[in-house]
Amino acid sequence: MEHGLFSVPFFTHFVALILFTAVCSDMSYNIPEETKRQYVIGNIAKDLRMDVKQLSARKARIDTEDSSKRYCDINLNTGDLIVAETIDREELCGSQIPCILSYELVLENPLEVHRIILQIQDINDNAPRFPNERIIFEIRESADKGQRFRLDEAHDADIGQNAVNSYSLQNNQHFILTVHDTADGGKYAELVLEKELDREEQKEIDMILTATDGGSPQRSGTAVIHITVLDANDNVPVFSESVYKLTPEDFHKMLK
């Protein structure tokens, strides 16, 4: 008996195949980024409770779900799932969390399709960086103690604990540093004037600002804060002598 273009046995087999494929298990693995080729992620045969010889007999292969690059492969002799291409999490996912790659493990005779999920773990392979190597301010010497100056925020391509964790300022006579959290989970720092400036004493100030991440080992980046102290009318004219005495001859010389 025919139903449309399919016979009853074929249609029944087709539906059964869809249902069978749907119940195939997902296999999930965690893998640190930047692992080299041939790094063993896991063992497919062991996780499927299958004799490793069956992988070759059933022509096991890994297919991508789209046209994206394939970063893993199967060693049919051992059943190991191995790294085929070095993975750069920042290049693949940026700041996205989690960073996941999905593939299909295909087995033939009978057909089975299992989903392989690779969760790419971040490693601390990037240091914090400031948008500019020099942060420039012009501050009047009349600036009040406690005045604040927001600094450029450092950014780190890594995420979580490996992102920017703290800031520090080179010891100096005039400024201290305060650190604040941003709405998106980042951190920024402010200069706080602790001791009034005196242009006549020091016209320019250079300090090193350091951003450090929370990874292990820690990485850091620096920028130079350059401050030009602007003059304020804070001094009255002063004569070198309180009294000047002139002889008549000196007075006539001045008139000439």
C-alpha positions in Angstrom: 0.0 0.0 0.0 1.4 3.4 -1.0 1.2 6.6 1.0 2.2 9.5 -1.2 5.7 8.8 -2.5 6.7 6.4 0.3 5.7 2.8 0.9 4.6 1.9 4.5 7.8 0.0 5.3 10.1 2.8 4.1 8.0 5.5 5.9 8.1 3.4 9.1 11.9 3.0 8.8 12.3 6.7 8.1 10.3 7.7 11.2 12.2 5.2 13.3 15.5 6.6 12.1 14.5 10.1 13.0 13.4 9.0 16.5 16.6 6.9 16.9 18.8 9.8 15.9 17.0 12.1 18.3 17.7 10.0 21.3 21.5 9.7 20.6 23.4 11.2 23.5 25.4 14.4 23.6 29.0 14.2 24.6 30.4 17.3 26.3 34.1 18.1 26.9 36.0 20.9 28.5 39.2 22.0 26.8 41.6 24.8 27.6 42.3 27.2 24.7 45.7 27.2 23.0 46.2 23.4 23.4 48.4 22.1 20.6 47.5 19.6 17.8 47.1 16.0 18.9 46.1 17.0 22.4 43.7 14.3 23.7 40.3 15.8 24.6 38.6 12.5 25.5 38.0 9.0 24.3 35.0 8.5 22.0 35.0 4.7 22.1 35.1 4.7 25.9 32.4 7.3 26.3 30.1 5.4 23.9 31.1 2.1 25.6 32.1 0.8 22.2 34.9 -1.4 21.0 37.5 0.9 19.3 37.5 -1.4 16.3 33.9 -0.5 15.7 34.8 3.1 14.9 36.7 2.1 11.8 34.2 -0.6 10.9 31.3 1.9 11.1 33.3 4.7 9.3 33.2 7.1 12.2 33.7 10.7 11.3 33.2 14.2 12.7 31.1 16.7 10.7 30.6 20.4 11.4 27.1 21.7 11.8 27.9 24.5 9.3 30.8 25.5 7.2 33.0 26.5 10.2 36.5 25.2 10.8 36.8 21.8 12.4 39.0 22.0 15.5 38.8 18.3 16.5 39.1 14.9 14.9 39.1 11.2 15.8 42.0 8.9 16.0 40.4 5.7 14.7 43.2 3.5 16.1 42.8 4.6 19.7 39.3 6.2 19.8 40.8 9.4 21.1 39.1 12.7 20.3 42.0 15.0 19.5 42.7 18.7 18.8 43.0 19.2 15.0 43.7 23.0 15.1 44.9 25.2 17.9 42.0 27.0 19.4 42.1 30.8 20.3 39.1 31.5 22.5 39.3 35.3 22.1 39.3 34.9 18.3 36.4 32.6 18.3 34.1 34.0 21.0 35.5 37.4 22.1 33.9 38.2 25.5 31.1 35.7 25.0 30.4 33.3 27.8 30.3 30.3 27.5 32.5 29.7 24.4 31.1 26.5 22.7 31.9 24.6 19.6 29.4 21.9 18.3 30.1 19.0 16.0 28.4 15.8 14.9 29.9 12.3 15.3 28.5 10.2 12.5 28.5 6.4 12.6 27.2 4.2 9.8 25.6 0.7 9.6 23.4 1.5 11.5 23.4 5.3 11.3 24.0 7.1 14.5 24.5 10.8 15.0 25.9 12.1 18.3 26.5 15.7 19.2 29.9 16.6 20.4 30.1 19.8 22.5 33.4 21.5 23.2 33.4 24.1 25.9 36.5 26.2 25.5 38.0 27.3 28.7 39.9 30.6 29.0 43.5 30.7 30.0 45.4 33.8 31.0 47.2 34.4 27.7 46.6 38.1 27.5 47.8 41.1 29.5 45.7 44.2 30.4 46.3 47.1 28.0 45.5 50.8 28.2 44.1 52.5 25.1 47.0 55.0 25.2 50.5 54.5 26.5 50.4 58.1 27.9 47.5 59.6 29.8 47.9 63.4 29.8 46.4 66.0 32.2 46.7 69.7 32.6 45.9 70.6 36.2 46.0 74.1 37.8 48.2 74.4 40.9 45.1 76.0 42.5 43.2 72.6 42.3 41.6 71.7 45.6 42.7 68.7 47.7 40.4 65.8 47.0 39.8 66.7 43.4 39.3 63.6 41.2 40.5 62.8 37.7 39.1 59.7 35.9 41.7 57.6 34.2 41.5 55.5 31.0 40.2 52.0 31.7 42.5 49.1 30.9 41.0 46.2 28.9 41.9 42.5 28.9 40.9 40.1 26.1 40.6 37.4 28.8 37.5 36.9 30.8 36.4 36.2 34.4 39.3 36.0 36.9 41.8 36.5 34.1 40.4 39.9 33.3 41.6 43.2 34.9 41.5 42.8 38.7 43.3 45.8 40.1 45.2 49.1 39.5 48.2 50.5 41.3 50.0 53.9 41.1 53.7 54.6 41.5 54.5 56.3 44.8 54.4 60.1 44.6 53.9 63.2 46.7 50.6 64.5 45.4 48.2 61.8 44.3 46.5 58.6 45.5 44.4 56.1 43.5 40.8 54.9 44.0 39.4 52.0 42.0 35.7 51.6 41.0 33.6 48.8 39.4 31.7 49.5 36.1 28.2 48.3 35.3 29.6 45.7 32.9 31.9 44.1 35.4 35.0 46.0 34.5 37.1 48.3 36.7 38.4 51.9 36.3 40.6 54.1 38.5 40.6 57.8 39.5 43.5 60.0 40.5 42.7 61.8 43.8 44.7 65.0 44.7 46.1 64.3 48.1 48.6 67.2 48.4 48.2 70.6 46.7 50.4 71.3 43.7 53.0 74.0 43.4 54.1 74.9 39.9 57.0 77.0 41.1 58.2 73.8 42.9 57.4 71.3 40.1 56.1 72.1 36.7 55.6 68.5 35.4 54.8 65.2 37.1 55.2 61.7 35.6 53.8 58.6 37.3 53.4 54.9 36.2 49.9 53.4 36.3 49.7 49.6 36.4 46.7 47.4 35.6 47.0 43.8 36.8 44.7 40.8 36.1 43.6 38.1 38.5 45.1 35.1 36.6 47.9 32.8 37.7 50.5 33.8 36.9 49.4 37.4 36.9 49.9 39.6 33.9 50.0 43.4 33.9 50.1 46.4 31.6 51.3 50.0 32.2 50.7 53.6 31.1 52.5 56.8 32.0 50.4 59.6 33.5 51.9 62.9 32.5 50.7 66.0 34.4 51.5 69.6 33.4 50.9 71.9 36.3 49.3 75.2 35.1 50.2 78.5 36.8 47.8 80.2 39.1 48.2 83.8 40.3 49.2 82.7 43.7 52.3 84.9 44.2 52.6 88.7 44.7 55.5 90.7 43.2 58.4 90.9 45.7 61.3 93.3 45.5 64.8 92.0 46.3 65.4 94.9 48.7 63.0 96.6 51.0 64.7 100.0 50.5 66.6 101.3 47.6 69.0 104.3 47.9 70.1 106.3 45.0 72.8 109.0 44.7 72.0 112.1 42.6 74.3 110.7 40.0 72.4 107.4 39.8 69.2 109.3 39.6 70.4 111.4 36.6 71.6 108.2 34.9 68.2 106.7 35.2 66.6 109.7 33.6 68.8 109.6 30.5 
